[in-house]
């Protein structure tokens, strides 16, 4: 499982922590912020983490 610190988009209501997450990877550079932003973990990341990817 790729380990990375959380990031989020100022345009989304969730944060990401899995580098295989498509949604997380598609965030435009100018909208990326480090940290979870106090937002819940994205469903896609959660599923990837569960699968151990
Ligand atoms: Zn995600």
mmCIF file of the protein (N, C-alpha, C, O) and its ligand, coordinates in Angstrom:
data_MODEL
# 
_entry.id   MODEL 
# 
loop_
_entity.id 
_entity.type 
_entity.pdbx_number_of_molecules 
1 polymer     1 
2 non-polymer 1 
# 
_entity_poly.entity_id                      1 
_entity_poly.type                           'polypeptide(L)' 
_entity_poly.nstd_linkage                   no 
_entity_poly.nstd_monomer                   no 
_entity_poly.pdbx_seq_one_letter_code       
;(UNK)(UNK)(UNK)(UNK)(UNK)(UNK)(UNK)(UNK)(UNK)(UNK)(UNK)(UNK)(UNK)(UNK)(UNK)(UNK)
(UNK)(UNK)(UNK)(UNK)(UNK)(UNK)(UNK)(UNK)(UNK)(UNK)(UNK)(UNK)(UNK)(UNK)(UNK)(UNK)
(UNK)(UNK)(UNK)(UNK)(UNK)(UNK)(UNK)(UNK)(UNK)(UNK)(UNK)(UNK)(UNK)(UNK)(UNK)(UNK)
(UNK)(UNK)(UNK)(UNK)(UNK)
;
_entity_poly.pdbx_seq_one_letter_code_can   XXXXXXXXXXXXXXXXXXXXXXXXXXXXXXXXXXXXXXXXXXXXXXXXXXXXX 
_entity_poly.pdbx_strand_id                 A 
# 
loop_
_entity_poly_seq.entity_id 
_entity_poly_seq.num 
_entity_poly_seq.mon_id 
_entity_poly_seq.hetero 
1 1  UNK n 
1 2  UNK n 
1 3  UNK n 
1 4  UNK n 
1 5  UNK n 
1 6  UNK n 
1 7  UNK n 
1 8  UNK n 
1 9  UNK n 
1 10 UNK n 
1 11 UNK n 
1 12 UNK n 
1 13 UNK n 
1 14 UNK n 
1 15 UNK n 
1 16 UNK n 
1 17 UNK n 
1 18 UNK n 
1 19 UNK n 
1 20 UNK n 
1 21 UNK n 
1 22 UNK n 
1 23 UNK n 
1 24 UNK n 
1 25 UNK n 
1 26 UNK n 
1 27 UNK n 
1 28 UNK n 
1 29 UNK n 
1 30 UNK n 
1 31 UNK n 
1 32 UNK n 
1 33 UNK n 
1 34 UNK n 
1 35 UNK n 
1 36 UNK n 
1 37 UNK n 
1 38 UNK n 
1 39 UNK n 
1 40 UNK n 
1 41 UNK n 
1 42 UNK n 
1 43 UNK n 
1 44 UNK n 
1 45 UNK n 
1 46 UNK n 
1 47 UNK n 
1 48 UNK n 
1 49 UNK n 
1 50 UNK n 
1 51 UNK n 
1 52 UNK n 
1 53 UNK n 
# 
loop_
_struct_asym.id 
_struct_asym.entity_id 
A 1 
B 2 
# 
loop_
_chem_comp.id 
_chem_comp.type 
_chem_comp.mon_nstd_flag 
UNK 'L-peptide linking' . 
ZN  non-polymer         . 
# 
_pdbx_entity_nonpoly.entity_id   2 
_pdbx_entity_nonpoly.name        ? 
_pdbx_entity_nonpoly.comp_id     ZN 
# 
_pdbx_nonpoly_scheme.asym_id         B 
_pdbx_nonpoly_scheme.entity_id       2 
_pdbx_nonpoly_scheme.mon_id          ZN 
_pdbx_nonpoly_scheme.ndb_seq_num     1 
_pdbx_nonpoly_scheme.pdb_seq_num     101 
_pdbx_nonpoly_scheme.auth_seq_num    101 
_pdbx_nonpoly_scheme.pdb_mon_id      ZN 
_pdbx_nonpoly_scheme.auth_mon_id     ZN 
_pdbx_nonpoly_scheme.pdb_strand_id   A 
_pdbx_nonpoly_scheme.pdb_ins_code    . 
# 
loop_
_atom_site.group_PDB 
_atom_site.id 
_atom_site.type_symbol 
_atom_site.label_atom_id 
_atom_site.label_alt_id 
_atom_site.label_comp_id 
_atom_site.label_asym_id 
_atom_site.label_entity_id 
_atom_site.label_seq_id 
_atom_site.pdbx_PDB_ins_code 
_atom_site.Cartn_x 
_atom_site.Cartn_y 
_atom_site.Cartn_z 
_atom_site.occupancy 
_atom_site.B_iso_or_equiv 
_atom_site.pdbx_formal_charge 
_atom_site.auth_seq_id 
_atom_site.auth_comp_id 
_atom_site.auth_asym_id 
_atom_site.auth_atom_id 
_atom_site.pdbx_PDB_model_num 
ATOM   1   N  N  . UNK A 1 1  ? 0.860   -1.202 0.000   1.00 0.00 ? 1   UNK A N  1 
ATOM   2   C  CA . UNK A 1 1  ? 0.000   0.000  0.000   1.00 0.00 ? 1   UNK A CA 1 
ATOM   3   C  C  . UNK A 1 1  ? 0.891   1.246  0.000   1.00 0.00 ? 1   UNK A C  1 
ATOM   4   O  O  . UNK A 1 1  ? 1.748   1.401  0.870   1.00 0.00 ? 1   UNK A O  1 
ATOM   5   N  N  . UNK A 1 2  ? 0.689   2.109  -0.956  1.00 0.00 ? 2   UNK A N  1 
ATOM   6   C  CA . UNK A 1 2  ? 1.490   3.342  -0.948  1.00 0.00 ? 2   UNK A CA 1 
ATOM   7   C  C  . UNK A 1 2  ? 1.123   4.184  0.262   1.00 0.00 ? 2   UNK A C  1 
ATOM   8   O  O  . UNK A 1 2  ? -0.047  4.473  0.514   1.00 0.00 ? 2   UNK A O  1 
ATOM   9   N  N  . UNK A 1 3  ? 2.121   4.558  0.981   1.00 0.00 ? 3   UNK A N  1 
ATOM   10  C  CA . UNK A 1 3  ? 1.859   5.384  2.159   1.00 0.00 ? 3   UNK A CA 1 
ATOM   11  C  C  . UNK A 1 3  ? 2.207   6.821  1.833   1.00 0.00 ? 3   UNK A C  1 
ATOM   12  O  O  . UNK A 1 3  ? 3.312   7.127  1.383   1.00 0.00 ? 3   UNK A O  1 
ATOM   13  N  N  . UNK A 1 4  ? 1.270   7.671  2.062   1.00 0.00 ? 4   UNK A N  1 
ATOM   14  C  CA . UNK A 1 4  ? 1.515   9.084  1.786   1.00 0.00 ? 4   UNK A CA 1 
ATOM   15  C  C  . UNK A 1 4  ? 0.690   9.911  2.752   1.00 0.00 ? 4   UNK A C  1 
ATOM   16  O  O  . UNK A 1 4  ? -0.279  9.424  3.336   1.00 0.00 ? 4   UNK A O  1 
ATOM   17  N  N  . UNK A 1 5  ? 1.070   11.125 2.910   1.00 0.00 ? 5   UNK A N  1 
ATOM   18  C  CA . UNK A 1 5  ? 0.280   11.965 3.798   1.00 0.00 ? 5   UNK A CA 1 
ATOM   19  C  C  . UNK A 1 5  ? -0.973  12.422 3.064   1.00 0.00 ? 5   UNK A C  1 
ATOM   20  O  O  . UNK A 1 5  ? -1.010  12.479 1.835   1.00 0.00 ? 5   UNK A O  1 
ATOM   21  N  N  . UNK A 1 6  ? -1.966  12.736 3.826   1.00 0.00 ? 6   UNK A N  1 
ATOM   22  C  CA . UNK A 1 6  ? -3.255  13.087 3.248   1.00 0.00 ? 6   UNK A CA 1 
ATOM   23  C  C  . UNK A 1 6  ? -3.191  14.377 2.441   1.00 0.00 ? 6   UNK A C  1 
ATOM   24  O  O  . UNK A 1 6  ? -2.400  15.277 2.722   1.00 0.00 ? 6   UNK A O  1 
ATOM   25  N  N  . UNK A 1 7  ? -4.033  14.433 1.452   1.00 0.00 ? 7   UNK A N  1 
ATOM   26  C  CA . UNK A 1 7  ? -4.205  15.681 0.700   1.00 0.00 ? 7   UNK A CA 1 
ATOM   27  C  C  . UNK A 1 7  ? -5.679  15.812 0.347   1.00 0.00 ? 7   UNK A C  1 
ATOM   28  O  O  . UNK A 1 7  ? -6.436  14.845 0.438   1.00 0.00 ? 7   UNK A O  1 
ATOM   29  N  N  . UNK A 1 8  ? -6.077  16.996 -0.050  1.00 0.00 ? 8   UNK A N  1 
ATOM   30  C  CA . UNK A 1 8  ? -7.467  17.202 -0.427  1.00 0.00 ? 8   UNK A CA 1 
ATOM   31  C  C  . UNK A 1 8  ? -7.566  18.317 -1.445  1.00 0.00 ? 8   UNK A C  1 
ATOM   32  O  O  . UNK A 1 8  ? -6.619  19.071 -1.670  1.00 0.00 ? 8   UNK A O  1 
ATOM   33  N  N  . UNK A 1 9  ? -8.734  18.402 -2.052  1.00 0.00 ? 9   UNK A N  1 
ATOM   34  C  CA . UNK A 1 9  ? -8.997  19.491 -2.988  1.00 0.00 ? 9   UNK A CA 1 
ATOM   35  C  C  . UNK A 1 9  ? -9.915  20.484 -2.310  1.00 0.00 ? 9   UNK A C  1 
ATOM   36  O  O  . UNK A 1 9  ? -10.843 20.104 -1.596  1.00 0.00 ? 9   UNK A O  1 
ATOM   37  N  N  . UNK A 1 10 ? -9.653  21.750 -2.536  1.00 0.00 ? 10  UNK A N  1 
ATOM   38  C  CA . UNK A 1 10 ? -10.536 22.764 -1.960  1.00 0.00 ? 10  UNK A CA 1 
ATOM   39  C  C  . UNK A 1 10 ? -11.909 22.716 -2.625  1.00 0.00 ? 10  UNK A C  1 
ATOM   40  O  O  . UNK A 1 10 ? -12.852 23.354 -2.156  1.00 0.00 ? 10  UNK A O  1 
ATOM   41  N  N  . UNK A 1 11 ? -12.022 21.951 -3.728  1.00 0.00 ? 11  UNK A N  1 
ATOM   42  C  CA . UNK A 1 11 ? -13.296 21.832 -4.454  1.00 0.00 ? 11  UNK A CA 1 
ATOM   43  C  C  . UNK A 1 11 ? -14.083 20.598 -4.042  1.00 0.00 ? 11  UNK A C  1 
ATOM   44  O  O  . UNK A 1 11 ? -15.224 20.422 -4.468  1.00 0.00 ? 11  UNK A O  1 
ATOM   45  N  N  . UNK A 1 12 ? -13.482 19.733 -3.209  1.00 0.00 ? 12  UNK A N  1 
ATOM   46  C  CA . UNK A 1 12 ? -14.151 18.506 -2.810  1.00 0.00 ? 12  UNK A CA 1 
ATOM   47  C  C  . UNK A 1 12 ? -14.391 18.484 -1.310  1.00 0.00 ? 12  UNK A C  1 
ATOM   48  O  O  . UNK A 1 12 ? -13.713 19.171 -0.544  1.00 0.00 ? 12  UNK A O  1 
ATOM   49  N  N  . UNK A 1 13 ? -15.374 17.676 -0.902  1.00 0.00 ? 13  UNK A N  1 
ATOM   50  C  CA . UNK A 1 13 ? -15.729 17.614 0.514   1.00 0.00 ? 13  UNK A CA 1 
ATOM   51  C  C  . UNK A 1 13 ? -15.095 16.415 1.201   1.00 0.00 ? 13  UNK A C  1 
ATOM   52  O  O  . UNK A 1 13 ? -15.477 16.065 2.318   1.00 0.00 ? 13  UNK A O  1 
ATOM   53  N  N  . UNK A 1 14 ? -14.121 15.779 0.535   1.00 0.00 ? 14  UNK A N  1 
ATOM   54  C  CA . UNK A 1 14 ? -13.439 14.624 1.111   1.00 0.00 ? 14  UNK A CA 1 
ATOM   55  C  C  . UNK A 1 14 ? -11.933 14.809 0.983   1.00 0.00 ? 14  UNK A C  1 
ATOM   56  O  O  . UNK A 1 14 ? -11.465 15.664 0.230   1.00 0.00 ? 14  UNK A O  1 
ATOM   57  N  N  . UNK A 1 15 ? -11.165 13.989 1.734   1.00 0.00 ? 15  UNK A N  1 
ATOM   58  C  CA . UNK A 1 15 ? -9.717  14.009 1.557   1.00 0.00 ? 15  UNK A CA 1 
ATOM   59  C  C  . UNK A 1 15 ? -9.250  12.652 1.044   1.00 0.00 ? 15  UNK A C  1 
ATOM   60  O  O  . UNK A 1 15 ? -10.003 11.680 1.089   1.00 0.00 ? 15  UNK A O  1 
ATOM   61  N  N  . UNK A 1 16 ? -8.027  12.581 0.562   1.00 0.00 ? 16  UNK A N  1 
ATOM   62  C  CA . UNK A 1 16 ? -7.470  11.356 -0.011  1.00 0.00 ? 16  UNK A CA 1 
ATOM   63  C  C  . UNK A 1 16 ? -6.172  11.008 0.692   1.00 0.00 ? 16  UNK A C  1 
ATOM   64  O  O  . UNK A 1 16 ? -5.463  11.883 1.189   1.00 0.00 ? 16  UNK A O  1 
ATOM   65  N  N  . UNK A 1 17 ? -5.867  9.695  0.728   1.00 0.00 ? 17  UNK A N  1 
ATOM   66  C  CA . UNK A 1 17 ? -4.577  9.292  1.292   1.00 0.00 ? 17  UNK A CA 1 
ATOM   67  C  C  . UNK A 1 17 ? -4.009  8.073  0.576   1.00 0.00 ? 17  UNK A C  1 
ATOM   68  O  O  . UNK A 1 17 ? -3.070  7.442  1.061   1.00 0.00 ? 17  UNK A O  1 
ATOM   69  N  N  . UNK A 1 18 ? -4.589  7.739  -0.596  1.00 0.00 ? 18  UNK A N  1 
ATOM   70  C  CA . UNK A 1 18 ? -4.077  6.604  -1.364  1.00 0.00 ? 18  UNK A CA 1 
ATOM   71  C  C  . UNK A 1 18 ? -3.711  7.097  -2.762  1.00 0.00 ? 18  UNK A C  1 
ATOM   72  O  O  . UNK A 1 18 ? -4.545  7.658  -3.472  1.00 0.00 ? 18  UNK A O  1 
ATOM   73  N  N  . UNK A 1 19 ? -2.461  6.882  -3.145  1.00 0.00 ? 19  UNK A N  1 
ATOM   74  C  CA . UNK A 1 19 ? -1.980  7.431  -4.416  1.00 0.00 ? 19  UNK A CA 1 
ATOM   75  C  C  . UNK A 1 19 ? -2.580  6.726  -5.632  1.00 0.00 ? 19  UNK A C  1 
ATOM   76  O  O  . UNK A 1 19 ? -2.376  7.162  -6.765  1.00 0.00 ? 19  UNK A O  1 
ATOM   77  N  N  . UNK A 1 20 ? -3.320  5.636  -5.400  1.00 0.00 ? 20  UNK A N  1 
ATOM   78  C  CA . UNK A 1 20 ? -3.989  4.964  -6.510  1.00 0.00 ? 20  UNK A CA 1 
ATOM   79  C  C  . UNK A 1 20 ? -5.396  5.498  -6.753  1.00 0.00 ? 20  UNK A C  1 
ATOM   80  O  O  . UNK A 1 20 ? -6.085  5.049  -7.668  1.00 0.00 ? 20  UNK A O  1 
ATOM   81  N  N  . UNK A 1 21 ? -5.809  6.431  -5.956  1.00 0.00 ? 21  UNK A N  1 
ATOM   82  C  CA . UNK A 1 21 ? -7.154  6.989  -6.085  1.00 0.00 ? 21  UNK A CA 1 
ATOM   83  C  C  . UNK A 1 21 ? -7.240  7.899  -7.306  1.00 0.00 ? 21  UNK A C  1 
ATOM   84  O  O  . UNK A 1 21 ? -6.529  8.899  -7.401  1.00 0.00 ? 21  UNK A O  1 
ATOM   85  N  N  . UNK A 1 22 ? -8.120  7.539  -8.238  1.00 0.00 ? 22  UNK A N  1 
ATOM   86  C  CA . UNK A 1 22 ? -8.272  8.344  -9.452  1.00 0.00 ? 22  UNK A CA 1 
ATOM   87  C  C  . UNK A 1 22 ? -8.757  9.745  -9.149  1.00 0.00 ? 22  UNK A C  1 
ATOM   88  O  O  . UNK A 1 22 ? -8.251  10.730 -9.688  1.00 0.00 ? 22  UNK A O  1 
ATOM   89  N  N  . UNK A 1 23 ? -9.741  9.815  -8.281  1.00 0.00 ? 23  UNK A N  1 
ATOM   90  C  CA . UNK A 1 23 ? -10.283 11.121 -7.934  1.00 0.00 ? 23  UNK A CA 1 
ATOM   91  C  C  . UNK A 1 23 ? -9.210  12.009 -7.319  1.00 0.00 ? 23  UNK A C  1 
ATOM   92  O  O  . UNK A 1 23 ? -9.093  13.193 -7.634  1.00 0.00 ? 23  UNK A O  1 
ATOM   93  N  N  . UNK A 1 24 ? -8.425  11.391 -6.422  1.00 0.00 ? 24  UNK A N  1 
ATOM   94  C  CA . UNK A 1 24 ? -7.361  12.151 -5.770  1.00 0.00 ? 24  UNK A CA 1 
ATOM   95  C  C  . UNK A 1 24 ? -6.288  12.592 -6.750  1.00 0.00 ? 24  UNK A C  1 
ATOM   96  O  O  . UNK A 1 24 ? -5.708  13.668 -6.613  1.00 0.00 ? 24  UNK A O  1 
ATOM   97  N  N  . UNK A 1 25 ? -6.031  11.740 -7.746  1.00 0.00 ? 25  UNK A N  1 
ATOM   98  C  CA . UNK A 1 25 ? -4.990  12.057 -8.714  1.00 0.00 ? 25  UNK A CA 1 
ATOM   99  C  C  . UNK A 1 25 ? -5.440  13.078 -9.747  1.00 0.00 ? 25  UNK A C  1 
ATOM   100 O  O  . UNK A 1 25 ? -4.615  13.721 -10.396 1.00 0.00 ? 25  UNK A O  1 
ATOM   101 N  N  . UNK A 1 26 ? -6.746  13.224 -9.895  1.00 0.00 ? 26  UNK A N  1 
ATOM   102 C  CA . UNK A 1 26 ? -7.257  14.141 -10.913 1.00 0.00 ? 26  UNK A CA 1 
ATOM   103 C  C  . UNK A 1 26 ? -7.462  15.558 -10.411 1.00 0.00 ? 26  UNK A C  1 
ATOM   104 O  O  . UNK A 1 26 ? -7.936  16.423 -11.148 1.00 0.00 ? 26  UNK A O  1 
ATOM   105 N  N  . UNK A 1 27 ? -7.110  15.793 -9.168  1.00 0.00 ? 27  UNK A N  1 
ATOM   106 C  CA . UNK A 1 27 ? -7.273  17.142 -8.629  1.00 0.00 ? 27  UNK A CA 1 
ATOM   107 C  C  . UNK A 1 27 ? -6.296  18.092 -9.330  1.00 0.00 ? 27  UNK A C  1 
ATOM   108 O  O  . UNK A 1 27 ? -5.106  17.801 -9.452  1.00 0.00 ? 27  UNK A O  1 
ATOM   109 N  N  . UNK A 1 28 ? -6.812  19.205 -9.775  1.00 0.00 ? 28  UNK A N  1 
ATOM   110 C  CA . UNK A 1 28 ? -5.940  20.174 -10.426 1.00 0.00 ? 28  UNK A CA 1 
ATOM   111 C  C  . UNK A 1 28 ? -4.996  20.784 -9.398  1.00 0.00 ? 28  UNK A C  1 
ATOM   112 O  O  . UNK A 1 28 ? -5.360  21.049 -8.252  1.00 0.00 ? 28  UNK A O  1 
ATOM   113 N  N  . UNK A 1 29 ? -3.758  20.994 -9.863  1.00 0.00 ? 29  UNK A N  1 
ATOM   114 C  CA . UNK A 1 29 ? -2.688  21.452 -8.968  1.00 0.00 ? 29  UNK A CA 1 
ATOM   115 C  C  . UNK A 1 29 ? -3.091  22.624 -8.084  1.00 0.00 ? 29  UNK A C  1 
ATOM   116 O  O  . UNK A 1 29 ? -2.797  22.649 -6.889  1.00 0.00 ? 29  UNK A O  1 
ATOM   117 N  N  . UNK A 1 30 ? -3.757  23.579 -8.682  1.00 0.00 ? 30  UNK A N  1 
ATOM   118 C  CA . UNK A 1 30 ? -4.074  24.791 -7.918  1.00 0.00 ? 30  UNK A CA 1 
ATOM   119 C  C  . UNK A 1 30 ? -5.107  24.552 -6.827  1.00 0.00 ? 30  UNK A C  1 
ATOM   120 O  O  . UNK A 1 30 ? -5.293  25.381 -5.936  1.00 0.00 ? 30  UNK A O  1 
ATOM   121 N  N  . UNK A 1 31 ? -5.789  23.381 -6.911  1.00 0.00 ? 31  UNK A N  1 
ATOM   122 C  CA . UNK A 1 31 ? -6.813  23.092 -5.904  1.00 0.00 ? 31  UNK A CA 1 
ATOM   123 C  C  . UNK A 1 31 ? -6.326  22.144 -4.807  1.00 0.00 ? 31  UNK A C  1 
ATOM   124 O  O  . UNK A 1 31 ? -7.037  21.900 -3.833  1.00 0.00 ? 31  UNK A O  1 
ATOM   125 N  N  . UNK A 1 32 ? -5.113  21.613 -4.968  1.00 0.00 ? 32  UNK A N  1 
ATOM   126 C  CA . UNK A 1 32 ? -4.570  20.664 -3.986  1.00 0.00 ? 32  UNK A CA 1 
ATOM   127 C  C  . UNK A 1 32 ? -4.073  21.385 -2.739  1.00 0.00 ? 32  UNK A C  1 
ATOM   128 O  O  . UNK A 1 32 ? -3.396  22.410 -2.813  1.00 0.00 ? 32  UNK A O  1 
ATOM   129 N  N  . UNK A 1 33 ? -4.434  20.812 -1.588  1.00 0.00 ? 33  UNK A N  1 
ATOM   130 C  CA . UNK A 1 33 ? -3.887  21.284 -0.315  1.00 0.00 ? 33  UNK A CA 1 
ATOM   131 C  C  . UNK A 1 33 ? -3.426  20.068 0.473   1.00 0.00 ? 33  UNK A C  1 
ATOM   132 O  O  . UNK A 1 33 ? -4.020  18.995 0.369   1.00 0.00 ? 33  UNK A O  1 
ATOM   133 N  N  . UNK A 1 34 ? -2.377  20.231 1.253   1.00 0.00 ? 34  UNK A N  1 
ATOM   134 C  CA . UNK A 1 34 ? -1.901  19.141 2.098   1.00 0.00 ? 34  UNK A CA 1 
ATOM   135 C  C  . UNK A 1 34 ? -2.797  18.989 3.319   1.00 0.00 ? 34  UNK A C  1 
ATOM   136 O  O  . UNK A 1 34 ? -3.446  19.936 3.765   1.00 0.00 ? 34  UNK A O  1 
ATOM   137 N  N  . UNK A 1 35 ? -2.814  17.752 3.851   1.00 0.00 ? 35  UNK A N  1 
ATOM   138 C  CA . UNK A 1 35 ? -3.612  17.501 5.040   1.00 0.00 ? 35  UNK A CA 1 
ATOM   139 C  C  . UNK A 1 35 ? -5.028  17.072 4.686   1.00 0.00 ? 35  UNK A C  1 
ATOM   140 O  O  . UNK A 1 35 ? -5.419  17.091 3.519   1.00 0.00 ? 35  UNK A O  1 
ATOM   141 N  N  . UNK A 1 36 ? -5.790  16.687 5.701   1.00 0.00 ? 36  UNK A N  1 
ATOM   142 C  CA . UNK A 1 36 ? -7.137  16.188 5.414   1.00 0.00 ? 36  UNK A CA 1 
ATOM   143 C  C  . UNK A 1 36 ? -8.190  17.298 5.388   1.00 0.00 ? 36  UNK A C  1 
ATOM   144 O  O  . UNK A 1 36 ? -9.348  17.056 5.047   1.00 0.00 ? 36  UNK A O  1 
ATOM   145 N  N  . UNK A 1 37 ? -7.789  18.481 5.741   1.00 0.00 ? 37  UNK A N  1 
ATOM   146 C  CA . UNK A 1 37 ? -8.726  19.605 5.683   1.00 0.00 ? 37  UNK A CA 1 
ATOM   147 C  C  . UNK A 1 37 ? -9.923  19.435 6.595   1.00 0.00 ? 37  UNK A C  1 
ATOM   148 O  O  . UNK A 1 37 ? -10.919 20.146 6.463   1.00 0.00 ? 37  UNK A O  1 
ATOM   149 N  N  . UNK A 1 38 ? -9.826  18.481 7.533   1.00 0.00 ? 38  UNK A N  1 
ATOM   150 C  CA . UNK A 1 38 ? -10.960 18.248 8.429   1.00 0.00 ? 38  UNK A CA 1 
ATOM   151 C  C  . UNK A 1 38 ? -12.119 17.549 7.736   1.00 0.00 ? 38  UNK A C  1 
ATOM   152 O  O  . UNK A 1 38 ? -13.235 17.505 8.253   1.00 0.00 ? 38  UNK A O  1 
ATOM   153 N  N  . UNK A 1 39 ? -11.831 16.994 6.535   1.00 0.00 ? 39  UNK A N  1 
ATOM   154 C  CA . UNK A 1 39 ? -12.882 16.332 5.762   1.00 0.00 ? 39  UNK A CA 1 
ATOM   155 C  C  . UNK A 1 39 ? -12.764 14.819 5.900   1.00 0.00 ? 39  UNK A C  1 
ATOM   156 O  O  . UNK A 1 39 ? -11.687 14.303 6.200   1.00 0.00 ? 39  UNK A O  1 
ATOM   157 N  N  . UNK A 1 40 ? -13.868 14.106 5.682   1.00 0.00 ? 40  UNK A N  1 
ATOM   158 C  CA . UNK A 1 40 ? -13.829 12.637 5.772   1.00 0.00 ? 40  UNK A CA 1 
ATOM   159 C  C  . UNK A 1 40 ? -13.022 12.036 4.626   1.00 0.00 ? 40  UNK A C  1 
ATOM   160 O  O  . UNK A 1 40 ? -12.810 12.675 3.595   1.00 0.00 ? 40  UNK A O  1 
ATOM   161 N  N  . UNK A 1 41 ? -12.572 10.790 4.825   1.00 0.00 ? 41  UNK A N  1 
ATOM   162 C  CA . UNK A 1 41 ? -11.800 10.095 3.797   1.00 0.00 ? 41  UNK A CA 1 
ATOM   163 C  C  . UNK A 1 41 ? -12.697 9.732  2.623   1.00 0.00 ? 41  UNK A C  1 
ATOM   164 O  O  . UNK A 1 41 ? -13.842 9.315  2.797   1.00 0.00 ? 41  UNK A O  1 
ATOM   165 N  N  . UNK A 1 42 ? -12.149 9.902  1.426   1.00 0.00 ? 42  UNK A N  1 
ATOM   166 C  CA . UNK A 1 42 ? -12.878 9.580  0.203   1.00 0.00 ? 42  UNK A CA 1 
ATOM   167 C  C  . UNK A 1 42 ? -13.178 8.076  0.125   1.00 0.00 ? 42  UNK A C  1 
ATOM   168 O  O  . UNK A 1 42 ? -12.379 7.248  0.563   1.00 0.00 ? 42  UNK A O  1 
ATOM   169 N  N  . UNK A 1 43 ? -14.332 7.745  -0.435  1.00 0.00 ? 43  UNK A N  1 
ATOM   170 C  CA . UNK A 1 43 ? -14.783 6.350  -0.521  1.00 0.00 ? 43  UNK A CA 1 
ATOM   171 C  C  . UNK A 1 43 ? -13.802 5.515  -1.328  1.00 0.00 ? 43  UNK A C  1 
ATOM   172 O  O  . UNK A 1 43 ? -13.481 4.387  -0.954  1.00 0.00 ? 43  UNK A O  1 
ATOM   173 N  N  . UNK A 1 44 ? -13.337 6.064  -2.420  1.00 0.00 ? 44  UNK A N  1 
ATOM   174 C  CA . UNK A 1 44 ? -12.415 5.330  -3.291  1.00 0.00 ? 44  UNK A CA 1 
ATOM   175 C  C  . UNK A 1 44 ? -11.124 4.986  -2.545  1.00 0.00 ? 44  UNK A C  1 
ATOM   176 O  O  . UNK A 1 44 ? -10.643 3.855  -2.619  1.00 0.00 ? 44  UNK A O  1 
ATOM   177 N  N  . UNK A 1 45 ? -10.573 5.952  -1.834  1.00 0.00 ? 45  UNK A N  1 
ATOM   178 C  CA . UNK A 1 45 ? -9.366  5.710  -1.034  1.00 0.00 ? 45  UNK A CA 1 
ATOM   179 C  C  . UNK A 1 45 ? -9.649  4.654  0.020   1.00 0.00 ? 45  UNK A C  1 
ATOM   180 O  O  . UNK A 1 45 ? -8.842  3.751  0.242   1.00 0.00 ? 45  UNK A O  1 
ATOM   181 N  N  . UNK A 1 46 ? -10.783 4.771  0.659   1.00 0.00 ? 46  UNK A N  1 
ATOM   182 C  CA . UNK A 1 46 ? -11.148 3.834  1.708   1.00 0.00 ? 46  UNK A CA 1 
ATOM   183 C  C  . UNK A 1 46 ? -11.190 2.413  1.163   1.00 0.00 ? 46  UNK A C  1 
ATOM   184 O  O  . UNK A 1 46 ? -10.675 1.489  1.792   1.00 0.00 ? 46  UNK A O  1 
ATOM   185 N  N  . UNK A 1 47 ? -11.807 2.234  -0.017  1.00 0.00 ? 47  UNK A N  1 
ATOM   186 C  CA . UNK A 1 47 ? -11.895 0.914  -0.628  1.00 0.00 ? 47  UNK A CA 1 
ATOM   187 C  C  . UNK A 1 47 ? -10.511 0.406  -1.018  1.00 0.00 ? 47  UNK A C  1 
ATOM   188 O  O  . UNK A 1 47 ? -10.201 -0.765 -0.802  1.00 0.00 ? 47  UNK A O  1 
ATOM   189 N  N  . UNK A 1 48 ? -9.679  1.270  -1.590  1.00 0.00 ? 48  UNK A N  1 
ATOM   190 C  CA . UNK A 1 48 ? -8.322  0.887  -1.977  1.00 0.00 ? 48  UNK A CA 1 
ATOM   191 C  C  . UNK A 1 48 ? -7.518  0.466  -0.749  1.00 0.00 ? 48  UNK A C  1 
ATOM   192 O  O  . UNK A 1 48 ? -6.784  -0.521 -0.789  1.00 0.00 ? 48  UNK A O  1 
ATOM   193 N  N  . UNK A 1 49 ? -7.662  1.217  0.337   1.00 0.00 ? 49  UNK A N  1 
ATOM   194 C  CA . UNK A 1 49 ? -6.940  0.887  1.560   1.00 0.00 ? 49  UNK A CA 1 
ATOM   195 C  C  . UNK A 1 49 ? -7.369  -0.473 2.091   1.00 0.00 ? 49  UNK A C  1 
ATOM   196 O  O  . UNK A 1 49 ? -6.547  -1.257 2.565   1.00 0.00 ? 49  UNK A O  1 
ATOM   197 N  N  . UNK A 1 50 ? -8.666  -0.741 2.005   1.00 0.00 ? 50  UNK A N  1 
ATOM   198 C  CA . UNK A 1 50 ? -9.198  -2.012 2.482   1.00 0.00 ? 50  UNK A CA 1 
ATOM   199 C  C  . UNK A 1 50 ? -8.654  -3.167 1.681   1.00 0.00 ? 50  UNK A C  1 
ATOM   200 O  O  . UNK A 1 50 ? -8.367  -4.237 2.218   1.00 0.00 ? 50  UNK A O  1 
ATOM   201 N  N  . UNK A 1 51 ? -8.512  -2.936 0.365   1.00 0.00 ? 51  UNK A N  1 
ATOM   202 C  CA . UNK A 1 51 ? -7.990  -3.982 -0.521  1.00 0.00 ? 51  UNK A CA 1 
ATOM   203 C  C  . UNK A 1 51 ? -6.479  -4.106 -0.416  1.00 0.00 ? 51  UNK A C  1 
ATOM   204 O  O  . UNK A 1 51 ? -5.875  -5.006 -1.001  1.00 0.00 ? 51  UNK A O  1 
ATOM   205 N  N  . UNK A 1 52 ? -5.881  -3.201 0.329   1.00 0.00 ? 52  UNK A N  1 
ATOM   206 C  CA . UNK A 1 52 ? -4.441  -3.243 0.514   1.00 0.00 ? 52  UNK A CA 1 
ATOM   207 C  C  . UNK A 1 52 ? -3.646  -2.757 -0.680  1.00 0.00 ? 52  UNK A C  1 
ATOM   208 O  O  . UNK A 1 52 ? -2.503  -3.167 -0.880  1.00 0.00 ? 52  UNK A O  1 
ATOM   209 N  N  . UNK A 1 53 ? -4.251  -1.876 -1.481  1.00 0.00 ? 53  UNK A N  1 
ATOM   210 C  CA . UNK A 1 53 ? -3.558  -1.341 -2.656  1.00 0.00 ? 53  UNK A CA 1 
ATOM   211 C  C  . UNK A 1 53 ? -2.874  -0.018 -2.334  1.00 0.00 ? 53  UNK A C  1 
ATOM   212 O  O  . UNK A 1 53 ? -2.241  0.579  -3.205  1.00 0.00 ? 53  UNK A O  1 
HETATM 213 ZN ZN . ZN  B 2 .  ? -9.553  9.339  -2.796  1.00 0.00 ? 101 ZN  A ZN 1 
# 
